Amino acid sequence: MFFLYQFFISIIIIFSPIILLIRLIKKKEDPERFLEKFFLSKKKRPKGNLIWFHCASVGETMSIIKILDYFEADKRLDNILITTTTISSANLIKKFKYKKLIHQYYPFDYYIITKKFINYWKPNIAIFLEAEIWPSMFFSLKKKLVPLIILNTRLSKKSFKKWMFLKDFAKNIFSLIEYSYPQNKETELFLKKLNVKKIKKIGNLKYIESKNIKLNKSYKNSLKRLSGYNTWVAASTHPGEEYFVAKAHIMLKKKQKNLITIIIPRHINYVEKIKNQLEKLNLKVITHNSKKKNLDNVDIYLVDSFGISKSFYELSSTVFLGKSIYHNGGQNPLEAVNYGCNILHGPNVQNFKEVYIHLDKLKISKKVDSVTGLSRNIFFNKNYSTSIKIKNIGNKIFKNTIKELEFHIKKCI
């Protein structure tokens, strides 16, 4: 089965120039660094020990910021390699000034490439986040006796069924994981069925509050100007949801003066398209990077920068989380909760089901499935009392996570 998997990857690599060209045109690949995915790296491997974190994109990267802070200050560690797959995550990492950190794009999961990657970087330990399961890389790590940890593991029912369709192959792959830390009970059950021997539930890393990225002076001035208005945030929106949010803005504006709706799209490369779409509703739309000084009569404030969502959470009292109306999965609400925000979401929040059940019980979040429902549930008062409970949970999870990681790292450096 592994041979067939490699054969399939080989076909993808043969056609990869065409695929990459299309992705470059669509601005989904970094034109200066896309060759890193073939492991044609220009960066040198520094001397000393090296721990490796792999995150798929922005969400996974944000969940380990506080962990990176901790290990950046740990004098026993020399280097921290972090790999991601998206441009947005790479741009986010640029905002953090870690001296030990090296960023690379994650390579194609072809055995020859993964073998070269491991031989070059020589990680002491590999720590993968959430749902990142890569057979070729896992086998390469095993061959080089590099411990593999899956942190904050998440497997959806859909993913589990796909793996179980190739049951023997799946069990072989998952048995290569030395230790897994699931973020929910459902994943814990799936991991046991997939032959992961060592499993320990310490909680969802996304409860951990990470420090905010420092903003430059012009950004701070923009936020200061916004503070004079009634604002609410629609974050991590996906195609179609911006229009949904704009319709709620129009409805709310009839009874709410000085209203500005802040939209933070999940993919900022679509900002211009979103702007054009919303302007057809006769709304005045400006972008964050336009740095407009006069916000009078502005309806929609479109954020076209990475990694500054928390600044807008601090400013506003209500946050609608996207990928939950017309798309499945939902987005992480916990960052906004830590800033005392009331959370609104659509019916499709499968990826954060346990989190939303908890927040619903605390009366922090509420499901909406219509424009009217969204507009009626937007409030302008913070909810700091419940955010303290979430922060306490996050602090406990952080301490337990560091304790577990230190245990593994001490054994291999």
NORTA-V243968 format. One record per run of one state. SS is the DSSP state (H for helix, E for strand, C for the rest). FROM is the first residue (numbers start at 1). TO is the last residue. If there is no record, write none. Layout:
SS_FROM_TO, SS_FROM_TO
This chain:
C_1_1, H_2_14, C_15_15, H_16_25, C_26_33, H_34_38, C_39_49, E_50_54, C_55_57, H_58_63, C_64_64, H_65_72, C_73_78, E_79_84, C_85_86, H_87_94, C_95_100, E_101_105, C_106_110, H_111_121, C_122_124, E_125_129, C_130_134, H_135_143, C_144_146, E_147_153, C_154_156, H_157_165, C_166_166, H_167_174, C_175_178, E_179_182, C_183_184, H_185_193, C_194_198, E_199_199, C_200_204, H_205_207, C_208_216, H_217_226, C_227_229, E_230_237, C_238_240, H_241_253, C_254_258, E_259_265, C_266_267, H_268_279, C_280_284, E_285_287, H_288_290, C_291_299, E_300_302, C_303_308, H_309_315, C_316_317, E_318_321, C_322_333, H_334_337, C_338_341, E_342_345, C_346_349, H_350_361, C_362_364, E_365_367, C_368_370, H_371_376, C_377_383, H_384_410, C_411_413
